[in-house]
Amino acid sequence: MEKILILMSTYNGEKDLETLLNSLYNQNDVTASLLVRDDGSTDRTVEILKSWRNKLDIKIYSGENLKPAKSFINLLSEAKSLNFKYYAFCDQDDFWLPNKLKTAVSKLKGNSKPSLYIGSATLVNDELKKIGENTVGDILTFGAALFRNNAQGATMVFNQELLALVNKFFPRELYMHDSWVYQIALGTNARIYSDNDPYILYRQHTQNVVGVKINLLDKIQYRFLKLVNKDDKKNLQAQELKEGYSNYLTKEDNEILEWYISYKHNFRSKLKLLSTKTIYPKNISKKILLMFDILFNAI
C-alpha cells in the first residue's frame, strides 16, 4: 500500500476531532500517517491527538499562534525531511469518506513530475447533515487563480515532487495555503487532476470562509464590504509568488501577475486585466462580478 502523510493544523478543535480521526483511521488501501502542528490550543486537542497514537501514526509539535495559512506552510517545511511519496492537507473538523485518499493516489500514481489532486466536497452542518455541495469544476488558468480559488485545501493531495517545488521558497506574507500551492502548481505547469465526486464532508460553521452559495445581490454587497476593509493579503501573496517563482512562469503568466500586483494603482494594468479573457469564468454573472472586483479594487 502507498504511504501518505496527512498534514493538519489544529486549534481548539476538541469538539469534532474524534470524528475526523476516526474517518482517517478508516481510509481504505493506503498507509496513512499524520503530522500535526498545534497552533496554540487551550482545550483538549493535543490530549485527544495523543490518545489516538495506539491507532494512528501521529507526530505532534506545537508553536506560536500563526493562524491556519502560515501554520500549514510551516507543516510543509517540516514534512520535507520525512520520506513519503504523497501528502494531503486536512482540516480538524471535517469527515473523510473511506476512499478519499485511495482515489487521489490512484490519479497521482506513476507521475514523476510535480502533481496535484483537487476534489469536491459535500457541505454539511454540525451534525454532518448535507446542506449543499462545493464542486471543483474545471482547473483554472494561472491568471484566473490569482482572483479566485476552486482548490479547497482539505481535498488536496500531492506528490513529493510538488512538495519539493513548494518548499523552494518560504513566503513571508500569505492569503491562504491552498491557493498558494494551487498557484504554484498552475504556474510551474504541474500535472493537476480535478475530481467532481466529493470524498469529504465539509462542516459549515458560521465563521467559515467557504460557505453555501449566496445570491448576486449579496455577493455585490460583500464586495462593497471588502472595499471598506481594504484587505490586501491576496496582493501580498502575489508579490511573494513573483519573488519565488517568476522564473518558472511563462511570459504571459508573468505579465498577468505584474498587472495583478499593480492594477489597484495603475490604470493601464487595470485595462489589461479587463481585456484578458483567460482570467474570466464562463458564467456571465460571475464574469460581471470579477469585472466589478477589478474596476473597484475589491480583491
N, C-alpha and C positions, 0 to 999 in steps of 0.2 A: 504493500500500500504506500501511496505517496505521502511524504512528510510535509506538513503545512504549519506555519507559525501564525497564530491569531494575535493581532496587536490590539490591545484595549486600554483606553484611558478611563479611569474611574474617578468619580467624585460624589460622595454621599449617595451611593447607589444601592443601599441595602434593600430597598423596597422590592425591586424587580430582579435583583442579581441572581437569586437562586433559580428562578425560572429560566433566565438566559443560560446559566451554566449547565443546567440540565439539558437544554437544547444543543449546546456544544458537545456535551458528553455523548449524545445520541446521533452524532454525524456518521453517515454511512461511508465505508470503504476508503477512509483516509486515516492517517495517524496525525492527530491534531495536538499541538502544544499551545500554551497560552503565555504570552509575555504581557504583563500588566504594569502600567505606570499609574500609581495612585496620585491624584493631583491635590493632595491635602485634605482627604476626607476626615470628618469628625464623628462619623457614625460607625457602624459595624462592618463597613465594606471590606476592609482588609482582613478582619477576623473571618468573614464568610469565605473570602477567597482562600485563606489558609486552610479552612476546614474541608475544602474540596481537593486538596493535594493528594488524597488517597484514591481519587478517581481520575483526575486530570493532571497532566504535567504542567504545573503553573509556576512561573517565575514572577516575583513581585518586587518592584522597587518603588520608592516614594520620592517626592521632590516638592519644591515650592509650587504654589498655585499658578500655573501658566495659562489656564483656560484650554479648551479642547484642541484648538488648531495647533498651537505650539507644543502641547503635550504629546500629540500624535507624531509631530515631526521629531520630537525627542525619541519616541519609540522607534521610528525608522532608523535613527542613528544608532541606537542600542542594538537593533536587530542585525546590523551588517556584520557583526562578529559571530553570529550564530549561523550554523550550517543547515539551511533549509532551502528547498527548491521553490517553495511557494509561500506567499504571505497574504494575510487577509486583515482588513480593518473590522472592528467590532464595536458596537455601542453597548453600553451597560444595561439597557432596558429593553432590548429587542428580543424576539424569539426566532430562532433559525429552524427552518424545516430540515428534515434529516438528510436530504440530498443537496443541500446548498453548496457545500464545498466540493462534493463529488462532481457536480455538474460543472462548476467553474474550472476545476482541474482538468476535466475531460476536454475543455476548449483550449486550455493553455498548453497541455501536454505535447511535448515534441518540438516546441519552439525554442530556438537558440537565440533569438533576438528579443529585446525588451517587449513584454506582452502584458496586457491588462484586460481583465474581465469586469464588465459592469452589468448590473442587473436591475430588475424591477422590485417593487415592494408592495405588499398588501398593507394598507393603512388601517390601524386598529385603535380602539380606545384602551383605557387602563385594564379592562377585563379581557383584552385580546379579541373583542368582537369587531368584525370588519365594518369600516366606515367609508372605505374608498380604496383607490389604487394609485400608485405612483409608477407609471410605465416609463421606462427609459427611452424608448423610441430610437431614432437614428443617432448614430455617432456624429457629434458636432465637428465643424471645422475648427481649426485653432482660433481663428478670429472670433467665431461665434462663442467659443468657450470663455473668452475674456469678459463677455457680457452676461452669460448665464451658464448654469451648470446642471446637466442632466445625469451626472455620475454621482450617485449617492454613496458616501463613504462606506456605509455598513454593507453594501453589496460588492465592494471592490475586492478582487483577488488578483495578485500579480506575481510574476516570477522574479527570481533573484537577479536577473539581468536588468529589469526595470528598477529594482531596489538599488542596485549599484549606480544607476543613472541618476536617480533622485538624490542619492547621498553625495553626489559630486559637489553640491552647493547647499549651504545651510542658510535659509532666509532669515533675515532679522525682523522683517515685517511680514505678516501673513493674514489673509482673509479667512480661508478655511483649508484644511489639509487635503480634503478630497478634490477640490477644484485645482489646487496646486499640483497634485500628482496627475490629474487628468490633463491639465495644460501642458505639463512636461511630456507626457506620453504623446499627445497630439503634435506638439511642436518638434519632437525628435523622431517622428514617423515610426513610433512603436506600433506593434500589432494590437488592435483593440477589438474585443468581442462584446457585443451588446446582446442582452437576453431579455425579451419581453415577458417571460414567465417569472412570476415572483417566487422567491425562496426564503424571504424573511417577512415576519410580521413586525411592522414598524409602528411603535406606540406614538400616538399623537397626544402630547400634553399641551396645555395652554401656552407654555413657554417655548414650544418647538418652533424653530425657524421654518422647517419644511412642513407645510400643512395641506389641508384639503383645498382644492382649487376654489377660488373666490371669483365673483363676477367682475366684469370690466370696470364698472364704476368704482368698486372697492380697490381694484388694482391701481387705478389712476390716483385715488386718494392716498394710497400707500406711497406712491411715488412723490407726491407733494410733501408728505412727511419726511421722506428721505432728503428732499431738497433743504428742508429746515434743519435736519440733523447733521448734514454735511459729513457723513461717514465716508472716509476716503481709503478704506482698507483695501478695496479691490484695486485701486490705482497703485497703491504702495506695493501690493503683491506683483502687479505687472512690472513695476520698476525692478523688483528683485528677479523676476523672470528674465528680463533683459540682461541684467548683470551676469546671471548664472548660465544662461542657455542661448544667448543670441547667436553664438557660433554654430548651433545646431539647426537654427531656423532657416527656412527658405527666404529668399529676398522679399517675396510677397508677405510672408508672415511677419518678418521684421518690420516692414512698412506699416502693417496694420497695428503692430504692437507700439510703434512710435506714435502713430495717430491716436491710439487709445490713451497713452500716457499723457499726451499734450492737449487733447481735444477740449478740455474744460477752459483753457486759456488761449487756445489757438483756433481761430475761426476756420482757417484752411484745413486743419486736421478734422474739424467737425464736419465740414463739407465732404471731405474724402470718405469719412466713415458713413455718412448718409448715402453715399453713392456706391458703397461696397456691397455687392449683392450677397457675397459668401457669408456675411455675418448675420443675415436675417433668417428667421424661421419661416416656414411655408404658410403657416396660419396667418391670415390677414390681421386679425385683432392683435395677435402677439407682435406682428411686424410693426403695427402702428404704435404699440406701447414701447417698443425698442426705439423707434424714431423719436418718440416723446422723451425717452431717457437721454438720448444723445443731444437733442435740441436744448433740453433744460438741465443738463449736467446732473441727472438724477441717479447715476450709478456710482 
